[in-house]
């Protein structure tokens, strides 16, 4: 990075991406991450013949590399829901999930409306210390 600043006529890279990670508390169920980049098809992928479909992330793109509501809902229905359902079934666990979210704009307050019917076992809570405490006391 220091070399970039020294080289005349060269601008430092302003590349950005967002990577959303998810796992259960014990760490034995890691969900495929959501990666948002500013380019749908980066040049490096073309030159090295990298297929996005083969990456271990759900790839999405928008100019600011932000997770949008649309991307988040797609990730819940295409990645999170199926992965968690499979994990619960394989481990003979009850169909109960608590998805803990912060209050980022991409996390819709009415996510229940957008979740596919087969994943209605997913409950969500938007975090704040008080909400977590109240949820814990009720369950």
N, CA, C and O atoms as CSV, one atom per row, in Angstrom:
chain,resi,resn,atom,element,x,y,z
A,1,UNK,N,N,0.817,-1.175,0.000
A,1,UNK,CA,C,0.000,0.000,0.000
A,1,UNK,C,C,0.867,1.247,0.000
A,1,UNK,O,O,0.548,2.212,-0.695
A,2,UNK,N,N,1.959,1.252,0.765
A,2,UNK,CA,C,2.850,2.407,0.809
A,2,UNK,C,C,3.463,2.661,-0.564
A,2,UNK,O,O,3.639,3.811,-0.967
A,3,UNK,N,N,3.789,1.582,-1.282
A,3,UNK,CA,C,4.355,1.726,-2.617
A,3,UNK,C,C,3.374,2.391,-3.561
A,3,UNK,O,O,3.781,3.157,-4.434
A,4,UNK,N,N,2.097,2.114,-3.403
A,4,UNK,CA,C,1.085,2.703,-4.271
A,4,UNK,C,C,1.074,4.218,-4.134
A,4,UNK,O,O,0.888,4.925,-5.124
A,5,UNK,N,N,1.271,4.725,-2.924
A,5,UNK,CA,C,1.253,6.161,-2.699
A,5,UNK,C,C,2.489,6.842,-3.276
A,5,UNK,O,O,2.423,8.007,-3.668
A,6,UNK,N,N,3.595,6.145,-3.335
A,6,UNK,CA,C,4.852,6.720,-3.793
A,6,UNK,C,C,4.932,6.784,-5.316
A,6,UNK,O,O,5.512,7.723,-5.862
A,7,UNK,N,N,4.374,5.826,-5.989
A,7,UNK,CA,C,4.505,5.745,-7.443
A,7,UNK,C,C,3.801,6.928,-8.109
A,7,UNK,O,O,2.604,7.131,-7.902
A,8,UNK,N,N,4.541,7.718,-8.916
A,8,UNK,CA,C,3.911,8.862,-9.584
A,8,UNK,C,C,2.890,8.397,-10.626
A,8,UNK,O,O,3.118,7.434,-11.359
A,9,UNK,N,N,1.761,9.109,-10.670
A,9,UNK,CA,C,0.747,8.799,-11.672
A,9,UNK,C,C,-0.081,7.572,-11.357
A,9,UNK,O,O,-0.875,7.135,-12.190
A,10,UNK,N,N,0.085,7.017,-10.191
A,10,UNK,CA,C,-0.651,5.809,-9.819
A,10,UNK,C,C,-1.597,6.125,-8.673
A,10,UNK,O,O,-1.185,6.689,-7.660
A,11,UNK,N,N,-2.845,5.768,-8.829
A,11,UNK,CA,C,-3.827,5.982,-7.766
A,11,UNK,C,C,-3.977,4.701,-6.954
A,11,UNK,O,O,-3.971,3.601,-7.507
A,12,UNK,N,N,-4.111,4.851,-5.633
A,12,UNK,CA,C,-4.339,3.652,-4.821
A,12,UNK,C,C,-5.676,3.009,-5.181
A,12,UNK,O,O,-6.617,3.691,-5.587
A,13,UNK,N,N,-5.745,1.697,-5.026
A,13,UNK,CA,C,-6.992,0.986,-5.319
A,13,UNK,C,C,-8.067,1.362,-4.317
A,13,UNK,O,O,-7.803,1.497,-3.123
A,14,UNK,N,N,-9.271,1.527,-4.813
A,14,UNK,CA,C,-10.407,1.801,-3.944
A,14,UNK,C,C,-11.429,0.682,-4.103
A,14,UNK,O,O,-12.635,0.910,-4.201
A,15,UNK,N,N,-10.901,-0.516,-4.125
A,15,UNK,CA,C,-11.735,-1.700,-4.278
A,15,UNK,C,C,-12.446,-1.981,-2.968
A,15,UNK,O,O,-11.870,-1.809,-1.895
A,16,UNK,N,N,-13.694,-2.412,-3.052
A,16,UNK,CA,C,-14.400,-2.770,-1.830
A,16,UNK,C,C,-15.331,-3.937,-2.096
A,16,UNK,O,O,-15.759,-4.186,-3.223
A,17,UNK,N,N,-15.628,-4.644,-1.012
A,17,UNK,CA,C,-16.584,-5.735,-1.068
A,17,UNK,C,C,-17.212,-5.879,0.307
A,17,UNK,O,O,-16.686,-5.380,1.302
A,18,UNK,N,N,-18.332,-6.561,0.348
A,18,UNK,CA,C,-18.984,-6.869,1.618
A,18,UNK,C,C,-19.113,-8.378,1.700
A,18,UNK,O,O,-19.543,-9.026,0.746
A,19,UNK,N,N,-18.741,-8.930,2.834
A,19,UNK,CA,C,-18.816,-10.360,3.052
A,19,UNK,C,C,-19.664,-10.605,4.298
A,19,UNK,O,O,-19.292,-10.194,5.398
A,20,UNK,N,N,-20.790,-11.267,4.125
A,20,UNK,CA,C,-21.678,-11.582,5.249
A,20,UNK,C,C,-21.455,-13.034,5.655
A,20,UNK,O,O,-21.626,-13.946,4.846
A,21,UNK,N,N,-21.078,-13.239,6.898
A,21,UNK,CA,C,-20.773,-14.567,7.415
A,21,UNK,C,C,-21.858,-15.029,8.380
A,21,UNK,O,O,-22.526,-14.212,9.013
A,22,UNK,N,N,-22.027,-16.347,8.487
A,22,UNK,CA,C,-23.053,-16.891,9.371
A,22,UNK,C,C,-22.661,-18.298,9.818
A,22,UNK,O,O,-22.213,-19.117,9.015
A,23,UNK,N,N,-22.837,-18.563,11.116
A,23,UNK,CA,C,-22.589,-19.902,11.674
A,23,UNK,C,C,-23.427,-20.050,12.935
A,23,UNK,O,O,-23.927,-19.068,13.485
A,24,UNK,N,N,-23.572,-21.290,13.383
A,24,UNK,CA,C,-24.268,-21.488,14.643
A,24,UNK,C,C,-23.305,-21.252,15.804
A,24,UNK,O,O,-22.101,-21.100,15.596
A,25,UNK,N,N,-23.834,-21.220,17.020
A,25,UNK,CA,C,-23.021,-20.895,18.197
A,25,UNK,C,C,-21.895,-21.894,18.428
A,25,UNK,O,O,-20.810,-21.510,18.866
A,26,UNK,N,N,-22.138,-23.174,18.138
A,26,UNK,CA,C,-21.093,-24.180,18.373
A,26,UNK,C,C,-20.065,-24.225,17.241
A,26,UNK,O,O,-18.996,-24.815,17.393
A,27,UNK,N,N,-20.390,-23.602,16.112
A,27,UNK,CA,C,-19.442,-23.522,15.008
A,27,UNK,C,C,-19.417,-24.733,14.098
A,27,UNK,O,O,-18.588,-24.797,13.191
A,28,UNK,N,N,-20.315,-25.710,14.315
A,28,UNK,CA,C,-20.293,-26.894,13.454
A,28,UNK,C,C,-21.243,-26.777,12.264
A,28,UNK,O,O,-21.344,-27.706,11.462
A,29,UNK,N,N,-21.933,-25.658,12.139
A,29,UNK,CA,C,-22.783,-25.400,10.974
A,29,UNK,C,C,-22.413,-24.029,10.416
A,29,UNK,O,O,-22.904,-22.998,10.876
A,30,UNK,N,N,-21.553,-24.044,9.431
A,30,UNK,CA,C,-21.119,-22.797,8.794
A,30,UNK,C,C,-21.872,-22.653,7.476
A,30,UNK,O,O,-21.861,-23.554,6.637
A,31,UNK,N,N,-22.520,-21.516,7.309
A,31,UNK,CA,C,-23.354,-21.267,6.136
A,31,UNK,C,C,-22.527,-20.575,5.058
A,31,UNK,O,O,-21.667,-19.746,5.356
A,32,UNK,N,N,-22.795,-20.922,3.817
A,32,UNK,CA,C,-22.097,-20.296,2.689
A,32,UNK,C,C,-22.261,-18.769,2.792
A,32,UNK,O,O,-23.387,-18.279,2.882
A,33,UNK,N,N,-21.156,-18.017,2.780
A,33,UNK,CA,C,-21.242,-16.559,2.918
A,33,UNK,C,C,-21.878,-15.881,1.703
A,33,UNK,O,O,-21.917,-16.433,0.603
A,34,UNK,N,N,-22.366,-14.683,1.937
A,34,UNK,CA,C,-22.858,-13.803,0.872
A,34,UNK,C,C,-21.760,-12.789,0.601
A,34,UNK,O,O,-21.337,-12.079,1.513
A,35,UNK,N,N,-21.295,-12.712,-0.631
A,35,UNK,CA,C,-20.262,-11.748,-1.012
A,35,UNK,C,C,-20.864,-10.779,-2.021
A,35,UNK,O,O,-21.415,-11.193,-3.041
A,36,UNK,N,N,-20.754,-9.486,-1.728
A,36,UNK,CA,C,-21.243,-8.462,-2.639
A,36,UNK,C,C,-20.038,-7.637,-3.090
A,36,UNK,O,O,-19.292,-7.098,-2.272
A,37,UNK,N,N,-19.869,-7.552,-4.399
A,37,UNK,CA,C,-18.747,-6.844,-5.011
A,37,UNK,C,C,-19.311,-5.812,-5.973
A,37,UNK,O,O,-20.484,-5.888,-6.339
A,38,UNK,N,N,-18.509,-4.862,-6.382
A,38,UNK,CA,C,-19.022,-3.815,-7.260
A,38,UNK,C,C,-19.144,-4.262,-8.715
A,38,UNK,O,O,-19.786,-3.585,-9.519
A,39,UNK,N,N,-18.545,-5.376,-9.054
A,39,UNK,CA,C,-18.576,-5.854,-10.436
A,39,UNK,C,C,-19.203,-7.250,-10.494
A,39,UNK,O,O,-18.886,-8.124,-9.687
A,40,UNK,N,N,-20.088,-7.437,-11.454
A,40,UNK,CA,C,-20.718,-8.752,-11.636
A,40,UNK,C,C,-19.706,-9.763,-12.179
A,40,UNK,O,O,-19.714,-10.931,-11.793
A,41,UNK,N,N,-18.839,-9.299,-13.077
A,41,UNK,CA,C,-17.857,-10.180,-13.717
A,41,UNK,C,C,-16.474,-9.521,-13.717
A,41,UNK,O,O,-16.094,-8.900,-14.709
A,42,UNK,N,N,-15.718,-9.647,-12.623
A,42,UNK,CA,C,-14.388,-9.032,-12.557
A,42,UNK,C,C,-13.450,-9.537,-13.656
A,42,UNK,O,O,-13.493,-10.706,-14.039
A,43,UNK,N,N,-12.613,-8.643,-14.146
A,43,UNK,CA,C,-11.655,-9.012,-15.203
A,43,UNK,C,C,-10.754,-10.158,-14.788
A,43,UNK,O,O,-10.433,-11.026,-15.600
A,44,UNK,N,N,-10.346,-10.166,-13.535
A,44,UNK,CA,C,-9.453,-11.230,-13.055
A,44,UNK,C,C,-10.102,-12.604,-13.208
A,44,UNK,O,O,-9.417,-13.594,-13.463
A,45,UNK,N,N,-11.419,-12.658,-13.054
A,45,UNK,CA,C,-12.112,-13.931,-13.219
A,45,UNK,C,C,-12.027,-14.408,-14.655
A,45,UNK,O,O,-11.831,-15.595,-14.915
A,46,UNK,N,N,-12.174,-13.481,-15.584
A,46,UNK,CA,C,-12.120,-13.852,-17.003
A,46,UNK,C,C,-10.728,-14.333,-17.381
A,46,UNK,O,O,-10.570,-15.362,-18.037
A,47,UNK,N,N,-9.713,-13.572,-16.956
A,47,UNK,CA,C,-8.355,-13.927,-17.354
A,47,UNK,C,C,-7.868,-15.229,-16.719
A,47,UNK,O,O,-7.001,-15.900,-17.279
A,48,UNK,N,N,-8.411,-15.594,-15.562
A,48,UNK,CA,C,-8.008,-16.837,-14.896
A,48,UNK,C,C,-9.070,-17.934,-15.011
A,48,UNK,O,O,-8.961,-18.983,-14.376
A,49,UNK,N,N,-10.093,-17.681,-15.822
A,49,UNK,CA,C,-11.164,-18.649,-16.080
A,49,UNK,C,C,-11.823,-19.154,-14.793
A,49,UNK,O,O,-12.029,-20.354,-14.612
A,50,UNK,N,N,-12.146,-18.210,-13.905
A,50,UNK,CA,C,-12.806,-18.539,-12.646
A,50,UNK,C,C,-14.314,-18.447,-12.845
A,50,UNK,O,O,-14.816,-17.448,-13.358
A,51,UNK,N,N,-15.020,-19.466,-12.448
A,51,UNK,CA,C,-16.479,-19.469,-12.539
A,51,UNK,C,C,-17.062,-19.106,-11.178
A,51,UNK,O,O,-16.775,-19.770,-10.182
A,52,UNK,N,N,-17.876,-18.060,-11.131
A,52,UNK,CA,C,-18.468,-17.619,-9.866
A,52,UNK,C,C,-19.294,-18.728,-9.224
A,52,UNK,O,O,-19.341,-18.849,-8.000
A,53,UNK,N,N,-19.945,-19.534,-10.056
A,53,UNK,CA,C,-20.795,-20.605,-9.544
A,53,UNK,C,C,-19.997,-21.634,-8.738
A,53,UNK,O,O,-20.560,-22.330,-7.892
A,54,UNK,N,N,-18.702,-21.732,-8.993
A,54,UNK,CA,C,-17.858,-22.711,-8.303
A,54,UNK,C,C,-17.265,-22.152,-6.999
A,54,UNK,O,O,-16.683,-22.899,-6.212
A,55,UNK,N,N,-17.412,-20.847,-6.775
A,55,UNK,CA,C,-16.868,-20.241,-5.561
A,55,UNK,C,C,-17.684,-20.676,-4.349
A,55,UNK,O,O,-18.856,-21.030,-4.480
A,56,UNK,N,N,-17.081,-20.652,-3.197
A,56,UNK,CA,C,-17.748,-21.056,-1.964
A,56,UNK,C,C,-18.477,-19.885,-1.310
A,56,UNK,O,O,-18.538,-19.784,-0.084
A,57,UNK,N,N,-19.030,-18.998,-2.147
A,57,UNK,CA,C,-19.826,-17.861,-1.678
A,57,UNK,C,C,-21.010,-17.674,-2.618
A,57,UNK,O,O,-20.982,-18.132,-3.761
A,58,UNK,N,N,-22.039,-17.006,-2.136
A,58,UNK,CA,C,-23.120,-16.565,-3.009
A,58,UNK,C,C,-22.686,-15.187,-3.504
A,58,UNK,O,O,-22.586,-14.251,-2.710
A,59,UNK,N,N,-22.430,-15.052,-4.797
A,59,UNK,CA,C,-21.890,-13.829,-5.395
A,59,UNK,C,C,-23.023,-12.927,-5.874
A,59,UNK,O,O,-23.906,-13.359,-6.614
A,60,UNK,N,N,-22.983,-11.683,-5.446
A,60,UNK,CA,C,-23.910,-10.669,-5.935
A,60,UNK,C,C,-23.107,-9.399,-6.192
A,60,UNK,O,O,-21.999,-9.244,-5.678
A,61,UNK,N,N,-23.667,-8.493,-6.987
A,61,UNK,CA,C,-22.942,-7.261,-7.323
A,61,UNK,C,C,-23.871,-6.062,-7.357
A,61,UNK,O,O,-25.015,-6.149,-7.804
A,62,UNK,N,N,-23.352,-4.942,-6.873
A,62,UNK,CA,C,-23.965,-3.638,-7.088
A,62,UNK,C,C,-22.858,-2.589,-6.984
A,62,UNK,O,O,-21.810,-2.870,-6.401
A,63,UNK,N,N,-23.056,-1.402,-7.526
A,63,UNK,CA,C,-21.971,-0.410,-7.628
A,63,UNK,C,C,-21.271,-0.066,-6.314
A,63,UNK,O,O,-20.074,0.220,-6.321
A,64,UNK,N,N,-21.977,-0.088,-5.202
A,64,UNK,CA,C,-21.347,0.268,-3.925
A,64,UNK,C,C,-20.929,-0.952,-3.101
A,64,UNK,O,O,-20.409,-0.807,-1.995
A,65,UNK,N,N,-21.152,-2.139,-3.634
A,65,UNK,CA,C,-20.818,-3.397,-2.950
A,65,UNK,C,C,-21.541,-3.518,-1.616
A,65,UNK,O,O,-20.985,-4.021,-0.640
A,66,UNK,N,N,-22.779,-3.055,-1.587
A,66,UNK,CA,C,-23.596,-3.144,-0.375
A,66,UNK,C,C,-24.542,-4.327,-0.446
A,66,UNK,O,O,-25.014,-4.703,-1.519
A,67,UNK,N,N,-24.813,-4.909,0.720
A,67,UNK,CA,C,-25.853,-5.929,0.807
A,67,UNK,C,C,-27.189,-5.189,0.765
A,67,UNK,O,O,-27.447,-4.314,1.591
A,68,UNK,N,N,-28.018,-5.539,-0.183
A,68,UNK,CA,C,-29.346,-4.937,-0.281
A,68,UNK,C,C,-30.373,-5.884,0.327
A,68,UNK,O,O,-30.072,-7.046,0.600
A,69,UNK,N,N,-31.566,-5.389,0.533
A,69,UNK,CA,C,-32.652,-6.240,1.040
A,69,UNK,C,C,-32.866,-7.425,0.103
A,69,UNK,O,O,-33.017,-8.563,0.547
A,70,UNK,N,N,-32.876,-7.139,-1.205
A,70,UNK,CA,C,-33.086,-8.198,-2.205
A,70,UNK,C,C,-32.016,-9.287,-2.086
A,70,UNK,O,O,-32.338,-10.475,-2.078
A,71,UNK,N,N,-30.749,-8.887,-1.992
A,71,UNK,CA,C,-29.658,-9.859,-1.867
A,71,UNK,C,C,-29.805,-10.675,-0.585
A,71,UNK,O,O,-29.615,-11.891,-0.587
A,72,UNK,N,N,-30.145,-9.990,0.511
A,72,UNK,CA,C,-30.263,-10.683,1.785
A,72,UNK,C,C,-31.387,-11.714,1.762
A,72,UNK,O,O,-31.212,-12.841,2.227
A,73,UNK,N,N,-32.533,-11.329,1.224
A,73,UNK,CA,C,-33.670,-12.252,1.143
A,73,UNK,C,C,-33.328,-13.436,0.235
A,73,UNK,O,O,-33.687,-14.574,0.538
A,74,UNK,N,N,-32.637,-13.170,-0.877
A,74,UNK,CA,C,-32.202,-14.276,-1.752
A,74,UNK,C,C,-31.288,-15.223,-0.985
A,74,UNK,O,O,-31.435,-16.442,-1.081
A,75,UNK,N,N,-30.350,-14.673,-0.230
A,75,UNK,CA,C,-29.423,-15.503,0.541
A,75,UNK,C,C,-30.184,-16.347,1.566
A,75,UNK,O,O,-29.892,-17.532,1.726
A,76,UNK,N,N,-31.155,-15.752,2.261
A,76,UNK,CA,C,-31.933,-16.496,3.257
A,76,UNK,C,C,-32.664,-17.662,2.591
A,76,UNK,O,O,-32.651,-18.779,3.109
A,77,UNK,N,N,-33.302,-17.406,1.445
A,77,UNK,CA,C,-34.117,-18.439,0.789
A,77,UNK,C,C,-33.307,-19.452,-0.019
A,77,UNK,O,O,-33.712,-20.608,-0.134
A,78,UNK,N,N,-32.189,-19.044,-0.572
A,78,UNK,CA,C,-31.412,-19.951,-1.431
A,78,UNK,C,C,-30.249,-20.629,-0.715
A,78,UNK,O,O,-29.803,-21.695,-1.140
A,79,UNK,N,N,-29.756,-20.032,0.357
A,79,UNK,CA,C,-28.573,-20.571,1.038
A,79,UNK,C,C,-28.869,-20.915,2.503
A,79,UNK,O,O,-28.759,-22.071,2.910
A,80,UNK,N,N,-29.240,-19.914,3.278
A,80,UNK,CA,C,-29.434,-20.117,4.719
A,80,UNK,C,C,-30.519,-21.149,5.015
A,80,UNK,O,O,-30.274,-22.124,5.724
A,81,UNK,N,N,-31.706,-20.938,4.477
A,81,UNK,CA,C,-32.827,-21.848,4.737
A,81,UNK,C,C,-32.506,-23.295,4.418
A,81,UNK,O,O,-32.634,-24.155,5.289
A,82,UNK,N,N,-32.081,-23.596,3.162
A,82,UNK,CA,C,-31.772,-24.994,2.827
A,82,UNK,C,C,-30.629,-25.592,3.670
A,82,UNK,O,O,-30.685,-26.761,4.050
A,83,UNK,N,N,-29.608,-24.795,3.956
A,83,UNK,CA,C,-28.467,-25.302,4.735
A,83,UNK,C,C,-28.872,-25.650,6.156
A,83,UNK,O,O,-28.496,-26.697,6.682
A,84,UNK,N,N,-29.638,-24.769,6.771
A,84,UNK,CA,C,-30.060,-24.995,8.151
A,84,UNK,C,C,-31.041,-26.164,8.235
A,84,UNK,O,O,-30.962,-26.983,9.151
A,85,UNK,N,N,-31.949,-26.237,7.293
A,85,UNK,CA,C,-32.914,-27.345,7.283
A,85,UNK,C,C,-32.183,-28.687,7.171
A,85,UNK,O,O,-32.501,-29.636,7.888
A,86,UNK,N,N,-31.214,-28.756,6.277
A,86,UNK,CA,C,-30.429,-29.982,6.104
A,86,UNK,C,C,-29.671,-30.321,7.391
A,86,UNK,O,O,-29.657,-31.476,7.817
A,87,UNK,N,N,-29.048,-29.329,8.002
A,87,UNK,CA,C,-28.294,-29.531,9.249
A,87,UNK,C,C,-29.204,-30.086,10.342
A,87,UNK,O,O,-28.848,-31.046,11.025
A,88,UNK,N,N,-30.381,-29.478,10.507
A,88,UNK,CA,C,-31.308,-29.924,11.553
A,88,UNK,C,C,-31.773,-31.359,11.306
A,88,UNK,O,O,-31.834,-32.169,12.230
A,89,UNK,N,N,-32.102,-31.662,10.042
A,89,UNK,CA,C,-32.562,-33.019,9.714
A,89,UNK,C,C,-31.459,-34.048,9.924
A,89,UNK,O,O,-31.707,-35.111,10.492
A,90,UNK,N,N,-30.245,-33.746,9.474
A,90,UNK,CA,C,-29.130,-34.695,9.623
A,90,UNK,C,C,-28.771,-34.950,11.074
A,90,UNK,O,O,-28.271,-36.023,11.411
A,91,UNK,N,N,-29.020,-33.973,11.940
A,91,UNK,CA,C,-28.664,-34.100,13.354
A,91,UNK,C,C,-29.871,-34.388,14.244
A,91,UNK,O,O,-29.791,-34.282,15.468
A,92,UNK,N,N,-30.998,-34.757,13.610
A,92,UNK,CA,C,-32.226,-35.086,14.342
A,92,UNK,C,C,-32.595,-34.020,15.380
A,92,UNK,O,O,-32.926,-34.331,16.524
A,93,UNK,N,N,-32.529,-32.773,14.954
A,93,UNK,CA,C,-32.859,-31.650,15.825
A,93,UNK,C,C,-34.231,-31.098,15.452
A,93,UNK,O,O,-34.658,-31.235,14.306
A,94,UNK,N,N,-34.927,-30.478,16.403
A,94,UNK,CA,C,-36.235,-29.893,16.086
A,94,UNK,C,C,-36.082,-28.754,15.068
A,94,UNK,O,O,-35.058,-28.072,15.030
A,95,UNK,N,N,-37.114,-28.567,14.255
A,95,UNK,CA,C,-37.104,-27.509,13.241
A,95,UNK,C,C,-37.346,-26.154,13.895
A,95,UNK,O,O,-38.421,-25.567,13.774
A,96,UNK,N,N,-36.318,-25.673,14.590
A,96,UNK,CA,C,-36.372,-24.374,15.250
A,96,UNK,C,C,-35.046,-23.664,15.034
A,96,UNK,O,O,-33.981,-24.211,15.321
A,97,UNK,N,N,-35.122,-22.444,14.527
A,97,UNK,CA,C,-33.913,-21.662,14.262
A,97,UNK,C,C,-34.153,-20.236,14.704
A,97,UNK,O,O,-35.233,-19.685,14.490
A,98,UNK,N,N,-33.158,-19.644,15.314
A,98,UNK,CA,C,-33.208,-18.231,15.643
A,98,UNK,C,C,-32.104,-17.537,14.862
A,98,UNK,O,O,-30.921,-17.789,15.092
A,99,UNK,N,N,-32.482,-16.679,13.954
A,99,UNK,CA,C,-31.538,-15.901,13.151
A,99,UNK,C,C,-31.408,-14.537,13.813
A,99,UNK,O,O,-32.361,-13.758,13.836
A,100,UNK,N,N,-30.238,-14.253,14.345
A,100,UNK,CA,C,-30.006,-12.995,15.051
A,100,UNK,C,C,-29.391,-11.992,14.081
A,100,UNK,O,O,-28.328,-12.234,13.510
A,101,UNK,N,N,-30.071,-10.870,13.904
A,101,UNK,CA,C,-29.649,-9.836,12.950
A,101,UNK,C,C,-29.430,-8.514,13.661
A,101,UNK,O,O,-30.069,-8.225,14.673
A,102,UNK,N,N,-28.521,-7.715,13.124
A,102,UNK,CA,C,-28.413,-6.356,13.636
A,102,UNK,C,C,-29.436,-5.492,12.900
A,102,UNK,O,O,-30.263,-6.015,12.154
A,103,UNK,N,N,-29.387,-4.204,13.099
A,103,UNK,CA,C,-30.399,-3.345,12.482
A,103,UNK,C,C,-29.919,-2.713,11.167
A,103,UNK,O,O,-30.300,-1.586,10.849
A,104,UNK,N,N,-29.099,-3.420,10.417
A,104,UNK,CA,C,-28.635,-2.926,9.121
A,104,UNK,C,C,-29.828,-2.776,8.176
A,104,UNK,O,O,-30.778,-3.555,8.262
A,105,UNK,N,N,-29.796,-1.794,7.282
A,105,UNK,CA,C,-30.916,-1.571,6.363
A,105,UNK,C,C,-31.279,-2.791,5.509
A,105,UNK,O,O,-32.436,-2.946,5.118
A,106,UNK,N,N,-30.323,-3.639,5.222
A,106,UNK,CA,C,-30.587,-4.824,4.392
A,106,UNK,C,C,-31.361,-5.898,5.133
A,106,UNK,O,O,-31.918,-6.798,4.505
A,107,UNK,N,N,-31.408,-5.822,6.456
A,107,UNK,CA,C,-32.135,-6.804,7.256
A,107,UNK,C,C,-33.557,-6.305,7.454
A,107,UNK,O,O,-33.810,-5.497,8.347
A,108,UNK,N,N,-34.481,-6.773,6.640
A,108,UNK,CA,C,-35.849,-6.248,6.706
A,108,UNK,C,C,-36.544,-6.584,8.017
A,108,UNK,O,O,-36.442,-7.709,8.508
A,109,UNK,N,N,-37.250,-5.613,8.585
A,109,UNK,CA,C,-37.956,-5.872,9.838
A,109,UNK,C,C,-39.056,-6.918,9.673
A,109,UNK,O,O,-39.412,-7.591,10.641
A,110,UNK,N,N,-39.591,-7.062,8.482
A,110,UNK,CA,C,-40.652,-8.038,8.222
A,110,UNK,C,C,-40.147,-9.176,7.339
A,110,UNK,O,O,-40.801,-9.558,6.369
A,111,UNK,N,N,-38.996,-9.703,7.680
A,111,UNK,CA,C,-38.378,-10.785,6.910
A,111,UNK,C,C,-39.306,-11.986,6.774
A,111,UNK,O,O,-39.262,-12.694,5.768
A,112,UNK,N,N,-40.142,-12.217,7.775
A,112,UNK,CA,C,-41.073,-13.354,7.755
A,112,UNK,C,C,-41.921,-13.362,6.487
A,112,UNK,O,O,-42.268,-14.426,5.975
A,113,UNK,N,N,-42.255,-12.173,5.982
A,113,UNK,CA,C,-43.085,-12.061,4.774
A,113,UNK,C,C,-42.360,-12.539,3.518
A,113,UNK,O,O,-42.991,-12.944,2.542
A,114,UNK,N,N,-41.029,-12.488,3.553
A,114,UNK,CA,C,-40.234,-12.836,2.369
A,114,UNK,C,C,-39.655,-14.245,2.403
A,114,UNK,O,O,-39.133,-14.724,1.396
A,115,UNK,N,N,-39.742,-14.907,3.540
A,115,UNK,CA,C,-39.187,-16.263,3.656
A,115,UNK,C,C,-40.132,-17.245,2.974
A,115,UNK,O,O,-41.349,-17.177,3.148
A,116,UNK,N,N,-39.558,-18.156,2.197
A,116,UNK,CA,C,-40.360,-19.186,1.542
A,116,UNK,C,C,-41.085,-20.028,2.586
A,116,UNK,O,O,-40.604,-20.193,3.708
A,117,UNK,N,N,-42.223,-20.548,2.214
A,117,UNK,CA,C,-43.073,-21.318,3.133
A,117,UNK,C,C,-42.312,-22.457,3.820
A,117,UNK,O,O,-42.512,-22.710,5.008
A,118,UNK,N,N,-41.443,-23.139,3.077
A,118,UNK,CA,C,-40.726,-24.287,3.653
A,118,UNK,C,C,-39.706,-23.890,4.730
A,118,UNK,O,O,-39.168,-24.749,5.428
A,119,UNK,N,N,-39.446,-22.582,4.858
A,119,UNK,CA,C,-38.483,-22.121,5.865
A,119,UNK,C,C,-39.145,-21.275,6.947
A,119,UNK,O,O,-38.472,-20.495,7.621
A,120,UNK,N,N,-40.438,-21.420,7.116
A,120,UNK,CA,C,-41.165,-20.632,8.125
A,120,UNK,C,C,-40.762,-21.016,9.549
A,120,UNK,O,O,-41.172,-20.359,10.505
A,121,UNK,N,N,-39.962,-22.073,9.697
A,121,UNK,CA,C,-39.467,-22.455,11.021
A,121,UNK,C,C,-38.363,-21.506,11.501
A,121,UNK,O,O,-37.928,-21.591,12.649
A,122,UNK,N,N,-37.916,-20.613,10.633
A,122,UNK,CA,C,-36.863,-19.653,10.981
A,122,UNK,C,C,-37.506,-18.463,11.698
A,122,UNK,O,O,-38.374,-17.781,11.153
A,123,UNK,N,N,-37.061,-18.237,12.922
A,123,UNK,CA,C,-37.474,-17.043,13.661
A,123,UNK,C,C,-36.313,-16.071,13.631
A,123,UNK,O,O,-35.154,-16.483,13.594
A,124,UNK,N,N,-36.611,-14.803,13.647
A,124,UNK,CA,C,-35.520,-13.833,13.646
A,124,UNK,C,C,-35.736,-12.831,14.755
A,124,UNK,O,O,-36.858,-12.583,15.196
A,125,UNK,N,N,-34.633,-12.267,15.188
A,125,UNK,CA,C,-34.671,-11.200,16.177
A,125,UNK,C,C,-33.644,-10.164,15.746
A,125,UNK,O,O,-32.519,-10.504,15.381
A,126,UNK,N,N,-34.038,-8.910,15.792
A,126,UNK,CA,C,-33.106,-7.815,15.491
A,126,UNK,C,C,-32.454,-7.432,16.804
A,126,UNK,O,O,-33.133,-7.201,17.804
A,127,UNK,N,N,-31.134,-7.366,16.794
A,127,UNK,CA,C,-30.399,-7.247,18.048
A,127,UNK,C,C,-30.408,-5.869,18.668
A,127,UNK,O,O,-30.402,-4.832,18.004
A,128,UNK,N,N,-30.421,-5.927,19.920
A,128,UNK,CA,C,-30.105,-4.863,20.867
A,128,UNK,C,C,-29.986,-5.650,22.161
A,128,UNK,O,O,-30.609,-6.703,22.298
A,129,UNK,N,N,-29.222,-5.177,23.086
A,129,UNK,CA,C,-29.022,-5.942,24.320
A,129,UNK,C,C,-30.347,-6.257,25.009
A,129,UNK,O,O,-30.534,-7.363,25.516
A,130,UNK,N,N,-31.265,-5.294,25.032
A,130,UNK,CA,C,-32.545,-5.508,25.702
A,130,UNK,C,C,-33.373,-6.574,25.004
A,130,UNK,O,O,-33.989,-7.406,25.671
A,131,UNK,N,N,-33.402,-6.569,23.675
A,131,UNK,CA,C,-34.190,-7.559,22.942
A,131,UNK,C,C,-33.655,-8.966,23.176
A,131,UNK,O,O,-34.426,-9.906,23.368
A,132,UNK,N,N,-32.339,-9.105,23.159
A,132,UNK,CA,C,-31.762,-10.425,23.398
A,132,UNK,C,C,-32.085,-10.910,24.806
A,132,UNK,O,O,-32.412,-12.081,25.001
A,133,UNK,N,N,-31.996,-10.019,25.783
A,133,UNK,CA,C,-32.300,-10.378,27.162
A,133,UNK,C,C,-33.761,-10.809,27.295
A,133,UNK,O,O,-34.056,-11.818,27.936
A,134,UNK,N,N,-34.670,-10.047,26.691
A,134,UNK,CA,C,-36.095,-10.373,26.745
A,134,UNK,C,C,-36.375,-11.709,26.067
A,134,UNK,O,O,-37.152,-12.513,26.583
A,135,UNK,N,N,-35.756,-11.953,24.927
A,135,UNK,CA,C,-35.973,-13.221,24.205
A,135,UNK,C,C,-35.483,-14.391,25.068
A,135,UNK,O,O,-36.157,-15.412,25.202
A,136,UNK,N,N,-34.317,-14.215,25.637
A,136,UNK,CA,C,-33.720,-15.271,26.473
A,136,UNK,C,C,-34.622,-15.584,27.667
A,136,UNK,O,O,-34.791,-16.749,28.026
A,137,UNK,N,N,-35.197,-14.557,28.281
A,137,UNK,CA,C,-36.076,-14.759,29.431
A,137,UNK,C,C,-37.379,-15.460,29.062
A,137,UNK,O,O,-37.933,-16.206,29.869
A,138,UNK,N,N,-37.871,-15.223,27.846
A,138,UNK,CA,C,-39.129,-15.835,27.414
A,138,UNK,C,C,-38.944,-17.282,26.961
A,138,UNK,O,O,-39.904,-18.052,26.994
A,139,UNK,N,N,-37.733,-17.679,26.538
A,139,UNK,CA,C,-37.544,-19.027,25.966
A,139,UNK,C,C,-36.601,-19.820,26.784
A,139,UNK,O,O,-36.321,-20.974,26.460
